[in-house]
């Protein structure tokens, strides 16, 4: 990994993407049909929320941290105290689970339906959405109905693994026509998640090896950041050493982490993954007033702490000059938002 990439990892910085478009209107005056000259008041809704993973040095959760200790910096600018920070809790999530069948040892897959279905109803709730994918010769998406319960989860996993089971749990053949690979598949799952509401999370059950994707891991990482998808990895067999560093970087730079074995069962590891997701902080602050699109470096820190901090990437609309200059617009106050610095660099 290059020096700049290491710096980003050490600083817990992530790329924040600004996309072109109008800011949302918070309120408009109503026309009752009697007075056609009632002015319209435009108010900017400029607060953003960033799911942020905060762990101790041992990658374990920490005691609750007061919101007054959370700060954000944009493009290396001065640290700005966030408006609000709270635990994510039972906020609705959109979860995609990707089962990588490309490795020859797929012991876990023989019982993965029981492992995943154990998440309902304690960890997955009625307001959550779940999609199950299997990376076989092709990327297979199993339909999952509502509500999300044990039976629905178990059936979705079995459908996703049906082709693998039918051929006797053998490794996929190298000659698969139009075969899919790990990085490209993560990109395709990310695209599916982007269509969903809720906080977007992906769990990849894989050793993290890729040998043929058209896209690099860094390109997929950037794509997931733009779409606010946090990627978590769970290697087969929970190997402490032996998964590629690119896999860890992809997870951490999107707001996730690779879960390593601590001697617990797969079901307990799966529950731990959900605890990490539910235990993230939702960090809220106004985005800087800007009409210029592009990439911005976002760094979230906690005062008096050396915690492991990994925020998800986010995308927000650009401020519209026409609305900003409208005399009926309540303009946002730049002093109430982070002041950007001058460190503007394209993501690595």
N, C-alpha and C positions, 0 to 999 in steps of 0.2 A: 504494500500500500504506500502511496506517495506521502511525502511530508505534509502537504496541505490537508490531505484526508485525515491523517492522524490528528492534526490540530483541531479539525472539526469534531472528531470523536471526543477528544479530551475536553473541549469546551462545551460539549453537549449542545452544539449549535445545529440547527436544521434550516433547510432552505424554505423560505416562505414565498409563495407564488402569488403575484397580483395578476388577475386576469381582467381583460377589458369588459366593460359593462356598466350599467347604471347601479348606483347604490339604491337600496330599498327605500321606499317611502313608508314612514312610520304612521302618518295620519293624513287624511284629506278632509276638507269641509264637505258637508252633505248639502246637496241642492234639493230643496223641498218643492221645486216647481214654481214658487212664487217670486223668487228673486234670482235672476240669472247672473247677477254681478257679485255673488259671494266669492271672495278670493280663496284660492287654494293655498294651504300652508304645507310646505315640504319640510320634513325633519329627517335628518340622516340617521339611519340605524347603523352605527359604525363599530359596535362591539364585536369582537371575535372571541371564540372559545377554542382552546387548544388542549386536547387530551395529553397529559404529560405523565410518563412513567417515572416514579421516584423510588429508588431502592437504596439500601445500605451497601457497604463494600462487599458484603457477602451475597449480594443480589436478593436480599430478603426485605420485606416491607419494613418501614420505619414507623414509629409512633406518629400520630397526627401532627401536621406542621401548620402553624398559624398562617393565614393568607398574608399577613403583614411582612413575612420573610421572603415572599416570592417577588422576583424582579424579572423584567424582560428588557432586552437590548436589541435594536434593529440596526443591521449593517455596522455593528461596532460602535453605535452611539451610546450616550449615557444610559445608565440603568434606570428603569422606570418602574415604580412600584405598581404591581398589577391592581386592577380594580377589584377583582374577586378571585378566590381560589377555594375549591371545595373538592371533596372526594366524589368520584363518579357514581359510585353506588349502583343503583338499579336503573340508571338511564337506559333507554332502548339502544340496543346495539344491532348492527348488521354483521353477522359472522359468516365467513367462508372458511371451510375446512378443506385443505388440499392434501390428498393421500397420494404420495409418490410411490408408484409401483415399479420404478425402473431399477431398483437395487435388487440383487439376487436374494438377499435375506429379508423376507417380509414376515417375520414371526408375529409381530404385533398385529398385522392386518387380519390374522385369523380370529382375533377377538375384539377388533376395533369397534364393531357395531355395539357391543356391550359397553365398551369404554365411553364412547361418545354419547350413547343414550342415557348413561348415568348422570349426565349434566342436567337433565330435566327431572323434576321442576325446580330443584334447589338452586342451580346456577343459571339456567336459561328459563326465561319467563314468556308469558303470552305476548308481550309487546316486542319481543326480539324476533329477528328474522335470521334464518340459517340456510346456507346452501352447502352441499357436499359435492366435492369434485374428486375424481380419480385421474391421475396421470398414468395412463396405460399407453398403448400405441397412439391413441388420441386422448384429448382432454375430455373427460366425460362429466357431465353435470347431472346429478340426480335431482329430480323434482321433489320438493318438500312442501307439504301443505301446512295449514294452520288448524288448530294451535300447535306450537312446537312442544310436543310431548315425547315420552320415551318411545312409543310405538312408531311415531312418524320419523324420528331420528334413526332408529334402528333400520327401518325400511329403506330410507334414503341411502344409508351406508351400504346396505346389501345390494341395492340397484347399482350403485357406483362400482362395486367390486364384482359384479356378476360376470363380466368377461374374464377377469383374472381367475375367478373361481372355476369357470367353465373349462379353462385349459389346464386345470390342475395346479393352480398357484405357481405356475412356472414363470420364469423371467420373460419379459417381452422379447420378441425376436428382433435382431438388429435390422432386419429387412422390412420393418413396418413401413407401409406406404404413408408418406407425408407425416412422419412421426413428429410428435411434440416433445420439447425438452423443458427443463425446469424453469429457467428464467422467462422464457416466452409464455409458459403456462401461468406463472405468477402474474405476468402482465395481463393475460386474458381474464384471470380471476379478478384482478384489480378493476378492470373495465366493467365487469359485472357488478362488483360492489359499488362502483361509482353511481350506478343507477338507483341505489337504495338510500333510504333515509336512515337516521340513527348513526351512531358512532361506528365507523367502519374498521373492522378488525379481520385479519387473516391468520389462520394457524396452518403452518406447513409442516406436515409430518414427513420428513425427508432428511437424508444425510447431507443434503446441500450440494451435491455434486452435479455439475452440468457439463455436457460434452458436445453440444451442438446447437445451442440457441442462436437465432439470428440477432438477438439483442444481448448486449452485455448486462452483467448484474447492475452496473452503475446506471445504465439507461432505465432499467426496470425500477431501480430505487428512486430515481428522479420521477418517474411516471407515478409511482405509488405516493410519493410526497405531494405531488400536485393534486392528487385526488383524495388526500387525507386518509389513506389506508395504512394502518399500523400492522406490520408483519411480525409474527412470532414464529420461531422455529422450534421443532421438537425432533431431534435426530432419532432414527431407529436404534433401539438398544440403549439410547441415552448415553452415547459415547462421550466421555468428558473431553478427550482430545482425539481429533481425527476428522472433524468436519471442516470444510474450507472456511478461511477467514472472510472470503467474499460473502458467504452466507450470513455470518455474524454481522458484517458491516451493513448488508442490505436490511437486516432486521433492526439493528440499532439506529440507523439513520432514518428509518421511517417511524420510529417511536416504539419499537418492540425490543425483543431480546430472544436469544436462543436459550431454551430451558434445558439444563443439564441434570443428570441423575443425582439424586441424593439418597438412593436406596429404596425409594417408595415405589409402589405399584403404578402401572400406567394410568389407572383410574384416578389415583391420588395426584399424579402429575398433571392430568387433564384438569382436575379441580384446582390445582395450584395455578395453572394458566388462567383460568377464569377469575381467581382471586386477584391476580395481577391486573387483569383488565378492569375489574370492578374497583380495584384500589388505586387506579390512576387519579391524578388531580385534574380537574377542569379549570384551567387558568384562563381568566377573562381580562381583556384590556381593549381600549380603542385602537383601531389601526391608524397609522399616520395618514394625514390628509395628503393625497397624492393623485395626480392624473397621469403618471408615468408608469407603464407596465414593466414587468420583468421580474427577476429573481431577487429576493432579499434574504439576507442571513438573519435568522431569528435565534437568539440565545436566551434561554430561561435559566435563571440561577436562584439559589436559595441562600439567604444570608446566614453566615456562620455554619456552613454545612459543606461537606465534601461528598455529598450523596451522588449516586449514579442517576443522572437526569437525562431522559430521552423524550422530548416532545414530538408529537406527530407533525407532519407537514400540513399546511392549510392553504387554501386559495380563497381570495376575497375579491369582490368587484372593485374596479377603479372608480374613483370619484368622477362624476360627470360634470365638466366645466359649465355646460348650459344650466344645469340645476344649481351648481354652486353660485353662479352669477345672477341667478334669479332673485329679484328683491324680496320675493315671498319665501325664500329658503332660510331656515334657521341653520346658519353655518356651523359646522363643528369647530370646536375650540382647539387649535393645535397644541396649546399648552396642557391640555388634558389627555394627550396621547404621547407615545414614545417618540422622541426626536431621532430620526435616522442619522446614522453616521455616514462615512464616505466609503466604507468597505463594501463595494459592489462587485461581486465575482460570480461568474457562471458556475453552477454546481459541477463538481468533478464527476 
